[in-house]
Amino acid sequence: MKYKRILLKLSGEALMGDRQYGIDPARLAEYADEIKQIHDKGVQIAIVIGGGNIFRGVAGASNGMDRVQGDYMGMLATVINGMALQGALEDKGMLTRLQTALKIEAIAEPYIKRRAVRHLEKGRIVIFGAGTGNPYFTTDTAAVLRGVEIHADVILKGTRVDGIYTSDPEKDPTATKFDTISFEDVIKKRTQCNGFDSVYPKPGKRIAHSRVRHEQKGQPGENLRRRKHRNRS
């Protein structure tokens, strides 16, 4: 395999399948089957999963909820999804560990970088929950942060859309897709594009001295096994 260690970022909303809310067991099983095929090839796999199928802090804030409170609720949603994914993977015979940025010791290990790396080296799949543990940061940011920390060779993003757009293509029919886009172009354009936080976690900032590669995929269940060769952005 080209990559020894990968960080897989999965959209929480993709877990809904055809539902309007929550977790579709059939879609969850598809995730597990796809991940197992990669794991069986000897690839070390870490996963960050979103919580948009349950709750989004930004959505709560737009309806009058305190943003910090809403973000912590969103972090707990990612833990619920992490537990569901953990169960699905273990049903397929894989060994897993769930680590969270918030201490929830009854159900998960606290995130410790060295312990996470050791689990990966032993062939366990590590699921990172609760984002970065801080409000105002998305799970895309958490994926980049964890990818850098564990020295992942690549970050693969499975989401509902197939790339980075000028705006949300599910809400804006005029949204235009970027075939390639550099950090400099994103900062220059100040584009409010889909996947923006995964391009750079904070306006005006960059992830310095990182060799982690980022690729964005659409529909995780169809694309985990496929990789398109693209220019580094």
N, C-alpha and C positions, 0 to 999 in steps of 0.2 A: 504494500500500500504506500501511496505517496506520503501520507501523514501518519505519524506515530500517535499523536495525541490531538484530539479535537475538542473544541467547545461548541456545543450545539445549543443555539437559542431557539426555543419553541414558543410560538404564540399561544397564549392562553385561549384566545378566541377560537383558534383552530380546533380546540378540544370540543367545541360545541357541536361540531359536525353540522347537521341540518337543523339543530335545535336553536332556540332563541336565547338560551341561558344554560349554564351548568356544563356538565361533562357527558359526552356521548360515549358509552362503553365501547361501541364498535370502533369509533375513531381512536380511542385510547389504545385498543388492541392493535390497530394498524400501526400506530406509533411504535409500540413495543416490538412488533414483528420487524419493522424497518430497522430499528436500532439494533436488534439482535443480529441481523445479517451483517451489519458493520462490526459489531463487537466480536462476532465469530471469526472475523478476519484478523483479529489481534490488535485492533485499534483501541487505544485508551479513550474513554468517552466521559466528558463532563457535560452537564446539562444545566442551563438556566431556563426556567419556564415563567411565562407571564401569568397574570391573573385577570385579564380582561373579560373572561367568560363569567367571572363572578362579581368583581368590583374594580372600578378604576377611580383612584383618588382625584384625578382631574375632573372626572364626570361629577363626583360628589361636590367638589369645590364650585363647579359651575351652577349647582343647585343650592348654593348657600352654605354648604358644610365647610367647616374649618379644613383648610388644605392639608395641614399636617396630620390631623385626625384621619382624613380620607386616605392619605398615602399609607399610613400604618394599616388601615383596613385592607388596602390593596396588597400590602406585603403579606398579610395573613392569607389572602386569597391565593397568592403564589405558593404558600406552604401547603394549602389544601390540594392544589394541583400537583405539587411535588409528591405528596403522599399517594395520590391516585396513580401517578406515573410509576412511582416506586413499586406499588402493588402489582401493576400490570407487568412490569419488567421481571419481578420476582416470580410471577406466575409462569413466565417463559423460561425460568431456570437461571436467570442472571443474578449475580450478587450485586447489591447496591448499598449506598449510604446516602442519607439525606442530611445535608448540612445547612443550617440557617444562620443568617446574619443577626437575627434576634434569638435570644436564648429561649428555647422551648424544649427543655431537656427530656421531657417525658416522651417526645415523639421524634426528636432529631438531635444530631450532634451540633454543637456550636461550630461555626466556620473557623477552621484553623488551617492555614495554607499548607503547612508541612504535613498535616494529617491527611488533607485532601490529596496531595501528591502521592503520599504513600498508598492510599487506597487505590489510586489509578495504577500505580506500579504493580499492585497485586491483582489487577484485572477487575476491580470493582467499578461499577458505574457510579459516579458521584453526581448527585442532583443538588444544586444550590438553590435554596429558597429564601424568601424575604428580601429579595433585591440586594441593595447595598446596605440595608439596615438604616438608611437615612431618608427622610422625606425630600421631595423635590427632585429625586433621581429615578429614572425609569429602569425597567429591567433590561433594556438595551444597553444602558450604561453599565449595569451590573455585569452583563455578559462580557463586555469589553474589559472591564476591570478584572473579573475572575480569569478571563483568558490570558491576560498579561501576567497575572500573579502565578498561575500554574504553568506558565510557559507553553501554552497550547500552540500548535503549529498553524492552526487555522480556526477562524470563527465561522460557523455555518449557521445562517439564520433561516429558519423555516417559518413562514408567515402566510397571511391570506392573500398577499399580492406578490408579484414576481420581480420586484425591484424597488428602486428609489424614484419617487415622483415629485413633481412640483407642489402637489397637494394630495390629499387622500383620494385615490381614484374611486373608492367606493362611495364617496360623497360628492365628488366633483368630476363630472364627465369630461371636462376640458383638461384634466390633469395630464401632464406630459411626462413620459418616462425618460430617465437618463440612462443611456447605454453605459457610459462611464462618467465618473465625476471625481475630481480630486478634492483633497481637504481644502486647498486654497480656493477652489471654485465655490465650495459650499460656504466658506467664510465670507467670500466676496459677495455672493448673491444673497446671503442671509435667507436662504430658501426655507420656507416652512414645509419641508417635504416629508413624505412618508418614510419612516426609518431614519429620521433626522438625528435622533439621539445616538443611534448606532454609528453614524458617520463621525460625529464628534460630540462627546458627552456634554460639553458646556460651551456656549458661544464664546469665541475668541480663544478657546483652549484646544490643545492637541495632545494626543498621547505620544509622548516623546520617547525616542529610542526603543520603540517596540517593533518586533519583527512579526507580530501576529497578523495574519492575513484575514481579511473580512470578505465574506461573500454572502449575498442575500438570495434566498431561494423562495419560490412560491409553493404553496401546498406541500407541507412537510412529508405527508404520506407518499407523495409521488416523486420527491426529489432527493431524498436522503442518499440514494445510491448513485445519483447522477451528479456529475460536476462539469460545468461548462468552463472552458479555459477563457479567462478574461484578463484584461490588463489590470495590474494592481492600481487601486485608487487610493 
